[in-house]
């Protein structure tokens, strides 16, 4: 059996909403950003996390990396409780775990300090973590730049002197500076030109094979998710509604939300006509999510059961998990 590197158990993140006031503020609601999310990521695997904007993808990543404190739930890294280490461990334990878990941000320009050269940006983790002696900084920086497809002379340049794709390569080099095992790629190609996206995806794949990285790849671009991911989790309004191997999910989507997302993928053939499942209405507010299935106000197949009872994420065969009453009813029939 493959080794589980990341284990997420019943992860919850709620944000309180307060009324306006200078002196007295009253809590008037709760934003259900992430609600009871569980999944595993195996070593050397890429797990794709997809869904519309605002569904909780980035918040889930932040909770795993302890950039946000979970309301409840557990995150295990290599079988050890990561959340507990980040909150009550020693400084050495926290830095050691932080080195193993890194993040590539969505916007490669805003995540780079414009006043720092590429050399300073890539070598900053050496100073913070102290895992490399200063005599080795130069060689390691140049090695990392070459690893991501840049040249040594790029080290003396500033972020504004690079294209979007080159800036994202710098971000990847910075993430690799501490030799991590697990990397969260939060929509790393969404701000790049289409011609550059394939290069970055290929780079991530090459680095995974070369260094043995494990990825959580977050995106709303399902084409890139299919290219790079081994398994895919589909989120809607803070909940995972479907989970399966990538090819199986794309070839046999079960949940209506997944079907709608896949049917919206552009087909590069003007003569080919595809039937599309178009969703009506807007995404409900996470402050007041619908009762029962959270997708029921937009689902064309919703029944009374969907509005009354929240479906559980259930295995329908071969590790394909779905949270949908319609699927269960058809199986029982």
C-alpha positions as CSV (number, residue, x, y, z in Angstrom):
1,X,0.0,0.0,0.0
2,X,1.3,3.5,-0.8
3,X,2.3,5.6,2.2
4,X,0.0,8.3,3.4
5,X,1.9,11.6,3.7
6,X,-1.0,13.9,4.5
7,X,-4.2,12.9,6.4
8,X,-7.0,15.4,6.8
9,X,-9.7,14.4,9.3
10,X,-13.0,16.3,9.7
11,X,-11.5,19.6,9.0
12,X,-13.7,22.6,9.9
13,X,-13.1,26.4,9.6
14,X,-15.8,28.8,10.6
15,X,-15.4,32.6,10.6
16,X,-17.6,34.7,12.9
17,X,-19.5,37.6,11.4
18,X,-20.1,40.6,13.6
19,X,-22.5,43.6,13.3
20,X,-21.0,47.0,12.7
21,X,-20.1,49.0,15.7
22,X,-17.3,51.0,17.2
23,X,-17.5,49.9,20.8
24,X,-20.0,47.0,21.0
25,X,-20.0,44.3,18.3
26,X,-22.4,41.3,18.3
27,X,-21.9,38.1,16.4
28,X,-24.7,37.8,13.9
29,X,-23.6,34.8,11.9
30,X,-20.9,32.3,10.9
31,X,-19.2,31.8,7.5
32,X,-19.0,28.1,6.9
33,X,-15.7,28.2,4.9
34,X,-14.8,24.5,5.3
35,X,-17.2,22.0,6.8
36,X,-16.1,18.5,7.8
37,X,-13.6,17.9,5.0
38,X,-11.6,14.6,5.1
39,X,-9.1,13.2,2.6
40,X,-5.6,11.6,2.3
41,X,-2.7,12.4,0.0
42,X,-0.2,9.6,-0.7
43,X,3.5,10.2,-1.0
44,X,4.7,11.2,-4.5
45,X,1.0,11.8,-5.5
46,X,-0.7,14.9,-6.9
47,X,-4.2,15.5,-5.5
48,X,-6.3,18.0,-7.5
49,X,-8.7,20.1,-5.5
50,X,-11.3,21.8,-7.8
51,X,-14.4,23.9,-7.5
52,X,-15.8,27.3,-8.1
53,X,-14.3,30.4,-6.5
54,X,-15.2,30.7,-2.9
55,X,-15.9,27.0,-2.3
56,X,-13.1,26.7,0.3
57,X,-10.2,25.3,-1.7
58,X,-7.6,27.8,-0.6
59,X,-8.9,27.9,3.0
60,X,-8.4,24.1,3.1
61,X,-4.8,24.5,2.0
62,X,-4.2,27.2,4.6
63,X,-5.5,25.0,7.3
64,X,-3.2,22.1,6.2
65,X,-0.2,24.5,6.3
66,X,-1.4,26.1,9.6
67,X,-1.6,29.5,7.9
68,X,-5.2,29.5,9.4
69,X,-6.1,27.9,12.7
70,X,-8.9,25.2,12.2
71,X,-12.1,25.5,14.2
72,X,-11.9,21.7,14.6
73,X,-10.4,18.7,12.9
74,X,-7.0,17.1,12.5
75,X,-4.1,17.3,10.0
76,X,-1.5,14.5,10.2
77,X,1.8,14.7,8.4
78,X,3.6,11.3,8.2
79,X,1.3,10.0,10.9
80,X,2.1,12.8,13.3
81,X,-0.4,15.5,14.2
82,X,0.9,18.6,12.4
83,X,-1.6,21.0,14.0
84,X,-0.4,20.1,17.5
85,X,3.2,20.6,16.4
86,X,2.6,24.0,15.0
87,X,0.7,25.2,18.1
88,X,2.6,23.7,21.0
89,X,5.8,22.3,19.6
90,X,9.3,23.8,20.1
91,X,10.7,26.3,17.6
92,X,13.0,23.6,16.2
93,X,10.0,21.3,15.7
94,X,7.9,24.0,14.0
95,X,10.7,25.0,11.6
96,X,11.5,21.3,10.8
97,X,7.8,20.7,9.9
98,X,7.5,24.0,8.0
99,X,10.5,23.0,5.9
100,X,8.6,19.9,4.8
101,X,5.5,21.7,3.8
102,X,5.7,24.7,1.4
103,X,3.3,26.8,-0.7
104,X,3.4,28.2,-4.2
105,X,1.1,31.2,-4.3
106,X,-1.4,32.1,-7.0
107,X,-0.1,35.5,-8.0
108,X,3.7,35.2,-8.7
109,X,4.1,39.0,-8.7
110,X,2.4,40.0,-5.5
111,X,4.1,37.1,-3.6
112,X,7.6,38.4,-4.5
113,X,9.1,41.4,-2.7
114,X,9.8,43.9,-5.5
115,X,12.7,45.4,-3.5
116,X,14.6,42.1,-3.3
117,X,16.7,40.5,-6.0
118,X,16.0,36.9,-7.0
119,X,19.1,35.9,-5.1
120,X,17.8,37.4,-1.9
121,X,14.3,35.9,-2.5
122,X,15.6,32.4,-3.0
123,X,18.2,32.5,-0.3
124,X,15.9,34.0,2.4
125,X,14.7,30.6,3.5
126,X,18.4,29.7,4.2
127,X,18.6,32.5,6.6
128,X,15.3,31.8,8.3
129,X,15.7,28.0,8.7
130,X,19.5,27.9,9.1
131,X,19.7,24.5,7.4
132,X,22.5,25.5,5.1
133,X,25.8,27.2,5.8
134,X,26.4,30.6,4.2
135,X,29.3,29.3,2.2
136,X,26.9,27.0,0.3
137,X,24.2,29.7,-0.4
138,X,25.6,30.7,-3.9
139,X,25.8,27.2,-5.3
140,X,22.4,26.2,-3.9
141,X,20.7,29.3,-5.3
142,X,22.2,28.8,-8.8
143,X,21.3,25.1,-8.6
144,X,17.7,25.9,-7.8
145,X,17.4,28.5,-10.6
146,X,18.7,25.9,-13.1
147,X,16.3,23.3,-11.7
148,X,13.3,25.6,-12.5
149,X,14.6,26.6,-16.0
150,X,16.4,29.9,-15.2
151,X,20.0,31.0,-15.6
152,X,22.6,32.1,-13.0
153,X,22.5,35.7,-14.2
154,X,18.8,35.9,-13.3
155,X,19.8,35.9,-9.7
156,X,20.8,39.6,-9.8
157,X,17.5,40.8,-11.3
158,X,14.4,42.0,-9.6
159,X,10.9,40.5,-10.0
160,X,9.6,43.3,-12.3
161,X,12.3,42.4,-14.9
162,X,10.7,38.9,-15.5
163,X,7.6,37.7,-17.3
164,X,4.8,36.0,-15.5
165,X,6.0,32.5,-16.2
166,X,9.6,33.4,-15.1
167,X,8.2,34.9,-11.8
168,X,6.3,31.7,-11.1
169,X,9.5,29.8,-11.6
170,X,11.2,32.0,-9.0
171,X,8.3,31.2,-6.6
172,X,8.8,27.5,-7.2
173,X,12.6,27.8,-6.6
174,X,11.9,29.6,-3.4
175,X,9.5,26.9,-2.2
176,X,12.1,24.2,-3.1
177,X,14.9,26.1,-1.2
178,X,14.1,24.2,2.1
179,X,13.9,20.8,0.3
180,X,10.2,20.1,1.1
181,X,8.4,16.9,0.7
182,X,4.9,18.4,0.3
183,X,4.0,21.4,-1.8
184,X,0.6,23.2,-2.1
185,X,0.3,24.8,-5.6
186,X,-2.6,27.2,-5.2
187,X,-3.7,28.0,-8.8
188,X,-0.1,28.4,-9.9
189,X,-1.0,29.0,-13.6
190,X,-4.3,31.0,-13.3
191,X,-2.5,34.4,-13.9
192,X,-0.3,33.1,-16.8
193,X,-0.8,33.1,-20.5
194,X,-2.1,29.9,-22.0
195,X,1.2,29.4,-23.9
196,X,3.1,29.5,-20.6
197,X,0.7,27.3,-18.5
198,X,1.9,24.0,-20.1
199,X,5.5,24.9,-19.4
200,X,4.8,25.4,-15.6
201,X,2.7,22.2,-15.5
202,X,5.5,20.2,-17.2
203,X,8.0,21.8,-14.7
204,X,5.9,20.7,-11.8
205,X,5.7,17.2,-13.2
206,X,9.5,17.0,-13.8
207,X,10.2,18.2,-10.3
208,X,7.9,15.6,-8.8
209,X,9.8,12.8,-10.6
210,X,13.2,14.3,-9.9
211,X,12.8,15.4,-6.3
212,X,10.0,13.1,-5.2
213,X,7.5,15.8,-4.3
214,X,3.9,15.4,-3.2
215,X,1.4,18.0,-4.4
216,X,-1.9,19.4,-3.5
217,X,-2.9,21.1,-6.8
218,X,-5.7,23.7,-6.4
219,X,-7.4,25.0,-9.5
220,X,-10.6,25.7,-11.3
221,X,-9.0,24.9,-14.6
222,X,-10.1,21.2,-15.0
223,X,-8.0,20.7,-18.1
224,X,-4.8,21.3,-16.1
225,X,-6.1,19.2,-13.2
226,X,-6.6,16.3,-15.5
227,X,-3.1,16.7,-16.9
228,X,-1.2,16.8,-13.6
229,X,-3.4,15.0,-11.0
230,X,-3.6,11.4,-10.0
231,X,-6.8,11.8,-8.0
232,X,-9.3,14.7,-7.8
233,X,-11.5,16.0,-5.0
234,X,-14.5,18.2,-6.0
235,X,-15.6,20.9,-3.5
236,X,-18.8,22.8,-3.3
237,X,-19.6,25.4,-0.6
238,X,-17.1,24.0,1.9
239,X,-17.9,20.3,1.3
240,X,-16.3,17.6,-0.8
241,X,-19.0,16.2,-3.0
242,X,-17.0,13.8,-5.2
243,X,-13.6,12.1,-5.0
244,X,-12.0,9.6,-7.4
245,X,-9.1,8.7,-9.6
246,X,-8.6,11.4,-12.2
247,X,-9.4,9.5,-15.4
248,X,-12.4,7.7,-13.8
249,X,-13.8,11.0,-12.5
250,X,-13.6,12.7,-15.9
251,X,-14.9,9.8,-17.8
252,X,-17.7,8.8,-15.3
253,X,-18.7,11.9,-13.2
254,X,-21.6,11.1,-10.9
255,X,-22.4,14.2,-8.9
256,X,-24.4,16.8,-11.0
257,X,-22.0,19.5,-9.9
258,X,-19.0,17.5,-11.2
259,X,-20.9,16.9,-14.4
260,X,-21.6,20.6,-14.9
261,X,-17.9,21.5,-14.3
262,X,-16.7,18.9,-16.7
263,X,-19.3,19.8,-19.4
264,X,-18.0,23.4,-19.2
265,X,-14.5,22.5,-20.3
266,X,-13.8,24.1,-23.7
267,X,-13.4,21.7,-26.6
268,X,-10.7,22.8,-29.2
269,X,-12.8,21.7,-32.1
270,X,-15.4,24.1,-33.5
271,X,-17.2,21.3,-35.3
272,X,-17.7,19.2,-32.3
273,X,-20.9,19.8,-30.2
274,X,-21.1,18.8,-26.6
275,X,-24.1,18.6,-24.4
276,X,-23.7,20.9,-21.4
277,X,-25.3,20.8,-18.0
278,X,-25.9,24.5,-17.3
279,X,-26.5,25.4,-13.6
280,X,-29.2,28.0,-12.7
281,X,-29.0,30.5,-9.9
282,X,-26.0,31.7,-7.8
283,X,-23.8,29.9,-5.3
284,X,-25.6,30.2,-1.9
285,X,-24.1,32.3,0.9
286,X,-21.7,30.4,3.1
287,X,-23.2,32.3,6.0
288,X,-26.6,30.6,5.6
289,X,-26.0,27.4,3.6
290,X,-29.0,25.5,2.4
291,X,-30.4,22.6,4.5
292,X,-29.8,19.1,3.2
293,X,-27.6,18.9,0.2
294,X,-25.9,22.3,-0.2
295,X,-26.2,21.9,-4.0
296,X,-29.9,21.3,-4.0
297,X,-31.0,24.9,-4.9
298,X,-29.1,24.7,-8.2
299,X,-29.4,20.9,-8.9
300,X,-31.7,20.0,-11.8
301,X,-32.3,16.6,-10.2
302,X,-33.0,17.7,-6.6
303,X,-35.8,15.8,-4.8
304,X,-37.4,16.2,-1.4
305,X,-34.7,14.0,0.2
306,X,-32.0,16.4,-1.1
307,X,-33.6,19.3,0.8
308,X,-34.3,17.4,4.0
309,X,-31.1,15.3,4.6
310,X,-27.5,16.0,3.9
311,X,-25.9,13.2,1.8
312,X,-22.9,11.4,3.2
313,X,-19.7,10.9,1.1
314,X,-20.0,7.2,0.3
315,X,-17.9,4.8,-1.7
316,X,-19.8,3.6,-4.8
317,X,-17.0,1.3,-5.9
318,X,-13.3,1.3,-6.7
319,X,-12.6,4.2,-4.3
320,X,-15.1,6.5,-6.1
321,X,-16.7,8.6,-3.3
322,X,-19.9,10.6,-4.0
323,X,-22.2,12.7,-1.8
324,X,-25.5,12.5,-3.7
325,X,-29.0,11.1,-2.8
326,X,-29.8,10.4,-6.5
327,X,-26.8,8.0,-6.8
328,X,-27.8,6.2,-3.6
329,X,-31.4,5.9,-4.6
330,X,-30.5,4.4,-8.0
331,X,-28.1,2.0,-6.3
332,X,-30.8,0.8,-3.9
333,X,-33.3,0.4,-6.7
